[in-house]
């Protein structure tokens, strides 16, 4: 495959030659996401619908929530301890886009991901789904088209999956603006993003055909031209929400050290499941799972929650996110962060009813996602997409400045592998 560049840009024939593979990879990535999510939904229906109905049990009862989450922790802990591949890499140590796992780790990664999503663990699908798709497609394309480099497959697979996850290729483009600088070759930003954007577009279209976007569009009235009061309120809500998110960031390494200090995954993941069960009992069903559909439920029933109720939900979900991420469960942190940000925005609007609801939600989401994801682009993007109103963007772009000053001085919500106690993770690299 030609690699020469003109003014730092890949030649046109390279783009043309790789467009079709990029579209195929994007579509297959979306299909992989859909298949895993459908399998998780089927298991979720079994655990939270079929079995309780057959046994005449209320699935919202405290003992059922505690039991399912504890058993989820036990099952995932045993798989991570004993199964080949050990459930893939610990998500606490993994970036959104990481080197591909070896194929032997994929089956156990798939199983623990499905169990975690179905069992109500407060993590999203993004990290394990990208890892699953990347491992499979790197191995497949390496055998069918060995001339296509691993770096290209990783980029377009991640882009296709991100586009499918968030319902638009723009999400992938924004994520990759912070990634392409680390790749060799330089070149103009658009040239480096062109093929990932093609894959993301294919992934987005495929997922919309199959299942629609992961994040619901709340459809709030437009803010319109923001006034001074909107700007002040937006900055205030964003900063407070950022402090909430930073709470999780600072507690996270201590929680990770505690759980992994127990050495045995079968023990510390089971313990994590039991803790999640207690938190689920305290917070109720709305605090379970990754939080996408629960976020819609929270918004639709906002009148049922006082500001104190919402603050309690925030505290429970924040603790659940930290425990799930620290105790060895496989999953991403963005979706639960969006839920927490939504609750923070609703709480702000409950305290100060003059704050427009869409603005409050957008600023709450921006503030929490920013420190958890450590990515300003994706935080801005998700905040706008969730409320479906681009007119809040000017306020968000100003409000993110003081928030980023706080975040830039804080650690990432990521554990570096050299600091991890306990069993070694399975090796990564080309399949």
Secondary structure, DSSP 8 states (H G I E B T S, - for coil): ----EETTEE-HHHHHHHHHHHHHHHHHHHHHHHHHHHHHHHHHHIIIIIHHHHTT--TTSHHHHHHHHHHHHHHHHHHHHHSTTTTSS-GGG--SS---B-GGGHHHHHHHHHHHHHHT-S-BSHHHHHHHHHHHHHHHHHHH-TTS-HHHHHHHHHHHHHHHHHTSHHHHHHHHHTTGGGSTT---HHHHHHHHHHHHHHHHHHHHHHT--SS---------S--HHHHHHHHHHHHHHHHHHHHHHHHHHHHHHHHHTT--HHHHHHHHHHHHHHHHHHH-GGGSSSSHHHHHHHHHTGGG--HHHHHHHHHHHHHHHHHHHHTT---BSHHHHHHHHHHHHHHHHHH-TTS-HHHHHHHHHHHHHHHHH--HHHHHHHHHHHHT-GGGHHHHHHHHHHHHHHHTTS--S---GGG--SS----BS--
